[in-house]
Amino acid sequence: MRAATKALMGQGPKAATSVIHEALKVLTPHKAAAARQAAPSAARDAAPAMRDLNAAPAHAGTSARESAVPPVPPTQAQAQPQAEAAQPQAAAAPTQEQYVKNAVQEATAAFNKLMPDLLAKLDRAGANGHAAFKMPHFDLPGMHGGGSATAADALPGKFTDGSFTNAAGTRTYKLYEPSTSTGQPMPLVVMLHGCTQDPDDFATGTQMNALAEEMQCLVVYPAQSVQANSSRCWNWFNAVDQQHGQGEPSIIAGITETVMHKHAVDKSQVYVAGLSAGGAMATIMGTLYPELYAAVGVHSGLPFASAHDLPSALAAMKGNFGPQKASGKSIPIIVFHGDKDTTVHPVNGDELIKRGAHQESKGFVTEPGRVPDGHAYTRTVHQRADGTPQAEQWLIHGAGHAWSGGSARGSYTDGKGPDASREMMRFFQTKR
């Protein structure tokens, strides 16, 4: 688009203005017709000076929601019938230059409102069997909602790449280090993405890096490879990937320990969380490595060893579990699940809480709630004898298979739900 703009400028301002004007006729045909009727022929024939459409907007640097320019209301002269507008006492019709400016502002506002939902739907289309689509970043002023930049791009911390290899294989990862770091040991959160996702997409959707800035913690995002799973799903249903020191659990634990070795990490505040297949793998990690992880967060996931191959995995996703394996010590767990999830049945959330709270829970408290203009939910807290929470379950009414409270710029998110990322961080940091 930038190259096309330069080519037009090379033909002179009159040619460029003509092409832009024709494009605006397509965007707002009813207003183009009104302008032709209202503007004098002399104004139509004159070639106005070319405006700098690439000038930096006054709101540069703000979020996409803040940067959207509100539609310009019609002037009094435009609102009047044509017969009144033609009378001598009517206000003068806007010049062509004013019309172009107003039309560009309105088109930009419409574009800003459209793009977040469009990008989310295109990403979901990729997850449904089509080739994944990522909108290229045009880097045009005023159109901040339409780029492919992740939430981390706008944050002051560092989002860097890494890689880990052991006998089980190699996996890459991305690590977010907040700018608020003081050199003192910080908590570490391991985030495991769902199928078809990657660290950038997951970080954008969950907005966990923004919370890392606020709460001063490190966040690491291990990446599943297409060689290990063509859909980038963590292989939670393979027997070898349900054993300590074997398969993918050994790789994820190795990534966790590498970050702990290279950075100042509070060893008592290391947590693991995930979505869908990543949620199932988070359960495995918490079960197999209780000495490493202090708590687990599972969103739309499944219980430990609920399957041993692909057929049993499909059955477990429908809520049909095989014989339960001993899971050893139960560690604190927080679970989110939508009651309209047709990918992983909500009974999986119930089973996670049942297994996670059975040894420690001495009672529970249930609290209903609702997000303003969003989903209702039921929150159930299972407490230890001393009153501290051992397990917490959020059943989100009307929600499907998506990260609750997430950003529409990431895939598999539902902004109408409670903020799962923030609630997980609160639960993780609860003193026990």
C-alpha positions as CSV (number, residue, x, y, z in Angstrom):
1,M,0.0,0.0,0.0
2,R,2.9,2.3,0.8
3,A,4.4,1.6,-2.6
4,A,1.2,2.4,-4.3
5,T,0.9,5.7,-2.5
6,K,4.5,6.6,-3.7
7,A,3.6,5.7,-7.2
8,L,0.5,7.9,-7.2
9,M,2.5,10.8,-5.7
10,G,4.9,10.4,-8.6
11,Q,2.1,11.2,-11.0
12,G,1.3,14.4,-9.2
13,P,-1.1,15.5,-6.5
14,K,-4.0,15.8,-9.0
15,A,-3.8,12.2,-10.1
16,A,-3.4,11.0,-6.5
17,T,-6.3,13.0,-5.2
18,S,-8.5,11.7,-8.1
19,V,-7.7,8.1,-7.2
20,I,-8.3,8.6,-3.5
21,H,-11.5,10.4,-4.2
22,E,-12.8,7.5,-6.4
23,A,-11.9,5.0,-3.6
24,L,-13.8,7.1,-1.1
25,K,-16.8,7.0,-3.4
26,V,-16.8,3.2,-3.0
27,L,-16.5,3.5,0.8
28,T,-19.2,6.1,1.1
29,P,-21.3,6.2,-2.1
30,H,-24.3,8.0,-0.6
31,K,-22.0,10.8,0.7
32,A,-20.2,11.1,-2.6
33,A,-23.5,11.6,-4.4
34,A,-24.5,14.2,-1.9
35,A,-21.2,16.1,-2.3
36,R,-21.6,16.1,-6.1
37,Q,-25.1,17.7,-5.7
38,A,-24.1,20.2,-3.1
39,A,-20.6,21.3,-4.3
40,P,-20.4,24.0,-7.1
41,S,-19.0,22.9,-10.4
42,A,-16.0,25.2,-10.0
43,A,-15.0,23.5,-6.7
44,R,-15.4,20.0,-8.4
45,D,-13.1,21.0,-11.3
46,A,-10.4,22.7,-9.2
47,A,-7.5,20.5,-8.1
48,P,-6.9,21.0,-4.4
49,A,-3.5,20.9,-2.8
50,M,-2.5,17.3,-1.9
51,R,-2.9,16.6,1.9
52,D,-0.3,14.6,3.7
53,L,-2.3,11.5,4.4
54,N,0.8,9.9,6.1
55,A,1.1,12.6,8.7
56,A,1.4,11.3,12.3
57,P,-1.9,11.3,14.1
58,A,-2.4,13.2,17.3
59,H,-3.3,10.0,19.1
60,A,-0.3,7.9,18.0
61,G,0.8,5.5,20.6
62,T,-2.6,4.9,22.1
63,S,-4.5,1.6,22.0
64,A,-6.7,0.6,19.1
65,R,-9.8,1.4,21.0
66,E,-8.6,4.8,22.1
67,S,-7.3,5.7,18.6
68,A,-10.5,5.1,16.7
69,V,-11.7,8.4,15.3
70,P,-15.4,8.9,15.9
71,P,-17.6,9.3,12.8
72,V,-17.9,13.0,11.8
73,P,-21.5,14.1,12.2
74,P,-23.1,15.7,9.2
75,T,-23.2,19.5,9.2
76,Q,-26.5,21.3,9.4
77,A,-26.3,22.1,5.7
78,Q,-25.9,18.4,4.8
79,A,-28.8,17.4,7.1
80,Q,-31.2,19.8,5.4
81,P,-33.2,18.8,2.3
82,Q,-31.7,19.6,-1.0
83,A,-34.2,22.4,-1.7
84,E,-33.3,24.2,1.5
85,A,-29.6,23.7,0.9
86,A,-29.9,25.5,-2.4
87,Q,-31.4,28.7,-0.8
88,P,-29.1,31.7,-0.4
89,Q,-29.3,31.7,3.4
90,A,-28.1,28.1,3.7
91,A,-24.7,27.4,5.1
92,A,-22.0,27.0,2.5
93,A,-21.4,23.4,1.3
94,P,-18.1,21.8,2.5
95,T,-15.2,22.1,0.1
96,Q,-13.9,19.0,-1.7
97,E,-10.8,19.1,0.7
98,Q,-13.1,19.1,3.7
99,Y,-15.2,16.3,2.3
100,V,-12.1,14.1,1.6
101,K,-10.8,14.7,5.2
102,N,-14.2,13.8,6.8
103,A,-14.6,10.8,4.6
104,V,-11.1,9.5,5.5
105,Q,-11.8,9.9,9.2
106,E,-15.1,8.0,8.9
107,A,-13.5,5.2,6.9
108,T,-10.6,5.0,9.4
109,A,-13.1,4.8,12.3
110,A,-15.0,2.0,10.6
111,F,-11.8,0.2,9.8
112,N,-10.6,0.4,13.5
113,K,-13.9,-1.1,14.7
114,L,-14.0,-3.9,12.1
115,M,-10.4,-5.2,12.2
116,P,-10.1,-6.8,15.7
117,D,-13.1,-9.0,15.1
118,L,-12.1,-9.7,11.5
119,L,-8.6,-10.8,12.6
120,A,-10.0,-13.1,15.3
121,K,-12.5,-14.7,12.9
122,L,-9.8,-15.3,10.3
123,D,-7.6,-16.9,12.9
124,R,-10.5,-19.1,14.0
125,A,-11.0,-20.0,10.3
126,G,-7.5,-21.3,10.2
127,A,-8.1,-23.4,13.3
128,N,-11.1,-25.0,11.5
129,G,-9.0,-26.5,8.8
130,H,-8.2,-23.7,6.5
131,A,-4.7,-22.2,6.1
132,A,-4.0,-19.8,9.0
133,F,-4.3,-16.2,7.9
134,K,-2.4,-13.3,9.4
135,M,-3.2,-9.7,8.3
136,P,0.0,-7.9,7.1
137,H,0.9,-4.8,9.0
138,F,0.3,-1.8,6.8
139,D,1.7,0.7,9.4
140,L,-0.7,3.5,8.3
141,P,-1.6,6.3,10.8
142,G,-4.9,6.0,12.5
143,M,-5.3,2.3,11.7
144,H,-3.7,0.8,14.8
145,G,-6.3,-1.9,15.1
146,G,-5.5,-3.6,11.8
147,G,-1.9,-4.6,12.1
148,S,-0.5,-8.0,13.0
149,A,1.7,-6.7,15.9
150,T,1.2,-8.5,19.1
151,A,0.3,-7.0,22.5
152,A,4.0,-7.4,23.5
153,D,5.1,-4.9,20.8
154,A,3.5,-2.1,22.7
155,L,5.0,-3.1,26.0
156,P,8.3,-1.8,27.4
157,G,9.7,-5.2,28.4
158,K,11.8,-7.7,26.4
159,F,10.1,-10.5,24.5
160,T,13.0,-12.8,23.4
161,D,13.4,-16.2,21.7
162,G,15.0,-19.2,23.2
163,S,15.5,-22.9,22.5
164,F,15.9,-26.0,24.7
165,T,17.1,-29.5,23.7
166,N,17.3,-32.8,25.6
167,A,17.0,-36.5,24.7
168,A,13.2,-36.1,24.0
169,G,13.7,-33.4,21.4
170,T,14.0,-29.7,20.8
171,R,11.4,-26.9,21.4
172,T,11.7,-23.2,21.1
173,Y,10.1,-20.7,23.5
174,K,9.6,-17.0,24.0
175,L,10.3,-15.3,27.3
176,Y,8.8,-12.0,28.5
177,E,10.9,-9.9,30.9
178,P,9.1,-6.9,32.4
179,S,10.7,-3.5,32.3
180,T,9.7,-3.2,36.0
181,S,12.3,-5.8,37.0
182,T,14.5,-4.7,39.9
183,G,16.9,-7.6,39.8
184,Q,15.2,-9.2,42.8
185,P,13.8,-12.8,42.4
186,M,10.4,-12.7,40.6
187,P,7.6,-15.2,40.0
188,L,7.7,-17.3,36.8
189,V,4.6,-18.3,34.9
190,V,4.8,-21.0,32.2
191,M,2.1,-20.6,29.6
192,L,1.2,-23.5,27.3
193,H,-0.8,-22.6,24.2
194,G,-3.6,-24.5,22.6
195,C,-3.8,-26.3,19.2
196,T,-2.9,-24.1,16.1
197,Q,-1.6,-21.4,18.4
198,D,2.0,-20.2,19.0
199,P,3.7,-18.1,21.7
200,D,3.0,-14.7,20.0
201,D,-0.7,-15.5,19.4
202,F,-1.2,-16.9,23.0
203,A,0.6,-13.9,24.5
204,T,-1.6,-11.5,22.6
205,G,-4.9,-13.3,23.4
206,T,-4.2,-13.8,27.1
207,Q,-2.5,-10.4,27.6
208,M,-0.3,-12.1,30.2
209,N,2.7,-9.9,29.3
210,A,0.8,-6.8,30.3
211,L,0.1,-8.5,33.7
212,A,3.8,-9.3,33.9
213,E,4.5,-5.6,33.7
214,E,2.0,-4.8,36.4
215,M,2.8,-7.7,38.8
216,Q,6.5,-8.0,38.1
217,C,6.9,-11.5,36.9
218,L,8.5,-13.5,34.1
219,V,6.4,-15.3,31.6
220,V,7.7,-18.1,29.3
221,Y,5.8,-19.6,26.4
222,P,7.1,-23.0,25.2
223,A,6.2,-23.6,21.5
224,Q,5.0,-27.0,20.2
225,S,6.5,-27.9,16.9
226,V,4.7,-29.0,13.7
227,Q,7.1,-31.9,13.6
228,A,5.8,-33.2,16.9
229,N,2.1,-32.4,16.1
230,S,0.9,-31.1,12.8
231,S,-1.8,-29.0,14.5
232,R,0.7,-27.7,17.2
233,C,-1.2,-29.5,19.9
234,W,0.7,-30.7,23.0
235,N,0.5,-34.5,23.0
236,W,-1.2,-34.8,26.3
237,F,-2.9,-38.1,25.2
238,N,0.4,-40.1,24.6
239,A,1.5,-42.4,27.3
240,V,5.2,-41.3,27.0
241,D,4.1,-37.7,27.4
242,Q,2.5,-38.5,30.8
243,Q,5.7,-39.6,32.5
244,H,8.2,-37.7,34.7
245,G,11.5,-37.3,32.8
246,Q,10.1,-38.4,29.5
247,G,8.7,-36.9,26.4
248,E,7.2,-33.4,26.3
249,P,6.9,-33.0,30.1
250,S,10.7,-33.3,30.3
251,I,11.2,-30.6,27.7
252,I,8.8,-28.2,29.3
253,A,10.4,-28.8,32.7
254,G,13.8,-28.3,31.1
255,I,12.6,-24.9,29.6
256,T,11.3,-23.9,33.1
257,E,14.6,-24.8,34.8
258,T,16.6,-23.1,32.1
259,V,14.8,-19.8,32.7
260,M,15.2,-20.2,36.5
261,H,18.9,-20.8,36.0
262,K,19.5,-17.8,33.7
263,H,17.2,-15.3,35.5
264,A,16.3,-14.2,39.1
265,V,13.3,-16.4,39.8
266,D,11.6,-17.0,43.2
267,K,11.6,-20.8,43.3
268,S,8.6,-20.9,45.5
269,Q,6.5,-19.0,42.9
270,V,6.8,-21.0,39.7
271,Y,3.4,-21.7,38.1
272,V,2.1,-23.4,34.9
273,A,-1.1,-22.7,33.0
274,G,-2.6,-23.5,29.6
275,L,-5.5,-23.6,27.2
276,S,-7.2,-26.7,25.8
277,A,-4.4,-29.2,24.9
278,G,-2.1,-26.8,26.7
279,G,-4.4,-26.9,29.7
280,A,-4.2,-30.7,29.7
281,M,-0.4,-30.5,29.5
282,A,-0.4,-28.0,32.4
283,T,-2.3,-30.6,34.5
284,I,0.3,-33.2,33.6
285,M,3.2,-30.8,34.5
286,G,1.7,-30.0,37.9
287,T,1.0,-33.6,38.6
288,L,4.5,-34.9,37.6
289,Y,6.5,-32.0,38.9
290,P,4.9,-30.8,42.2
291,E,8.4,-29.9,43.4
292,L,8.8,-27.5,40.5
293,Y,5.3,-25.9,40.2
294,A,3.5,-24.3,43.1
295,A,0.1,-24.1,41.4
296,V,-1.7,-24.9,38.1
297,G,-4.1,-22.9,35.9
298,V,-6.3,-24.9,33.4
299,H,-8.6,-23.3,30.9
300,S,-10.8,-25.6,28.9
301,G,-8.5,-28.5,29.6
302,L,-8.6,-32.1,30.8
303,P,-7.6,-34.2,33.8
304,F,-4.3,-36.0,34.2
305,A,-3.9,-39.2,32.1
306,S,-7.5,-39.0,31.0
307,A,-6.5,-40.7,27.7
308,H,-3.7,-42.9,26.4
309,D,-4.2,-42.6,22.6
310,L,-6.2,-40.6,20.0
311,P,-9.5,-42.6,20.3
312,S,-9.5,-42.3,24.1
313,A,-8.6,-38.6,23.8
314,L,-11.6,-38.0,21.7
315,A,-13.7,-39.8,24.2
316,A,-12.3,-37.8,27.1
317,M,-13.0,-34.6,25.3
318,K,-16.6,-35.7,25.3
319,G,-16.5,-36.4,29.0
320,N,-16.0,-40.2,28.9
321,F,-13.0,-41.0,31.0
322,G,-11.1,-44.2,31.3
323,P,-9.7,-45.7,34.6
324,Q,-8.2,-43.0,36.8
325,K,-4.5,-43.1,37.4
326,A,-3.1,-42.2,40.7
327,S,-2.0,-38.6,40.6
328,G,0.0,-38.4,43.8
329,K,0.1,-35.1,45.7
330,S,-2.6,-32.6,44.8
331,I,-1.4,-29.0,44.2
332,P,-3.4,-25.8,44.2
333,I,-5.4,-25.5,40.9
334,I,-7.7,-22.9,39.3
335,V,-10.0,-24.0,36.5
336,F,-11.9,-22.1,33.9
337,H,-14.5,-23.7,31.5
338,G,-17.4,-22.4,29.4
339,D,-20.6,-24.4,29.9
340,K,-21.3,-24.2,26.1
341,D,-17.9,-25.6,25.2
342,T,-18.5,-28.2,22.4
343,T,-14.8,-29.0,21.9
344,V,-13.9,-30.1,25.5
345,H,-17.0,-31.0,27.5
346,P,-17.4,-28.9,30.7
347,V,-17.5,-32.1,32.8
348,N,-13.7,-32.1,32.4
349,G,-13.6,-29.0,34.6
350,D,-15.6,-30.8,37.3
351,E,-13.3,-33.8,37.1
352,L,-10.2,-31.5,37.4
353,I,-11.5,-29.9,40.6
354,K,-12.6,-33.3,42.0
355,R,-9.1,-34.7,41.6
356,G,-7.3,-31.5,42.6
357,A,-9.2,-30.8,45.8
358,H,-10.0,-34.3,47.1
359,Q,-7.1,-34.6,49.5
360,E,-7.0,-31.0,50.9
361,S,-10.5,-29.5,50.6
362,K,-12.4,-29.2,53.9
363,G,-15.3,-27.2,52.5
364,F,-16.4,-24.9,49.6
365,V,-18.1,-21.6,48.9
366,T,-20.1,-20.8,45.8
367,E,-20.5,-17.3,44.5
368,P,-22.5,-16.3,41.4
369,G,-21.5,-13.2,39.4
370,R,-21.7,-11.4,36.0
371,V,-19.3,-9.4,33.9
372,P,-20.9,-6.0,33.0
373,D,-22.4,-6.4,29.5
374,G,-20.9,-9.9,29.5
375,H,-21.2,-13.5,30.7
376,A,-22.6,-14.7,34.0
377,Y,-20.5,-17.1,35.9
378,T,-20.4,-19.4,39.0
379,R,-17.2,-19.4,41.1
380,T,-16.7,-22.2,43.6
381,V,-13.8,-22.0,46.0
382,H,-12.6,-25.2,47.8
383,Q,-10.8,-24.3,51.0
384,R,-8.3,-25.9,53.2
385,A,-8.7,-26.3,57.0
386,D,-7.0,-23.0,57.5
387,G,-9.4,-21.2,55.1
388,T,-6.9,-20.7,52.2
389,P,-8.0,-21.8,48.7
390,Q,-6.9,-25.2,47.5
391,A,-8.9,-25.3,44.3
392,E,-11.0,-22.7,42.5
393,Q,-13.5,-23.3,39.7
394,W,-15.0,-20.8,37.3
395,L,-18.0,-22.0,35.2
396,I,-18.7,-19.4,32.6
397,H,-22.3,-19.4,31.4
398,G,-22.8,-19.1,27.7
399,A,-19.1,-19.3,26.9
400,G,-17.5,-21.8,24.5
401,H,-14.0,-23.0,23.9
402,A,-12.1,-19.8,24.4
403,W,-9.8,-17.9,26.9
404,S,-12.1,-15.9,29.1
405,G,-11.6,-12.2,29.1
406,G,-8.9,-12.4,26.4
407,S,-8.2,-10.0,23.6
408,A,-9.9,-10.4,20.2
409,R,-6.5,-9.9,18.6
410,G,-5.6,-13.4,19.7
411,S,-7.3,-16.6,18.6
412,Y,-9.7,-18.6,20.8
413,T,-10.7,-15.7,23.1
414,D,-13.9,-14.4,24.6
415,G,-13.8,-10.9,25.8
416,K,-17.2,-11.1,27.5
417,G,-16.0,-13.4,30.2
418,P,-14.2,-12.7,33.5
419,D,-10.5,-12.0,33.1
420,A,-9.0,-15.5,33.4
421,S,-5.4,-14.2,33.3
422,R,-5.8,-11.8,36.1
423,E,-7.8,-14.3,38.3
424,M,-5.1,-16.9,37.7
425,M,-2.4,-14.6,38.8
426,R,-4.4,-13.6,41.9
427,F,-4.9,-17.3,42.8
428,F,-1.2,-18.2,42.1
429,Q,0.0,-15.5,44.4
430,T,-2.3,-16.3,47.3
431,K,-0.3,-17.1,50.4
432,R,-0.7,-20.7,51.5
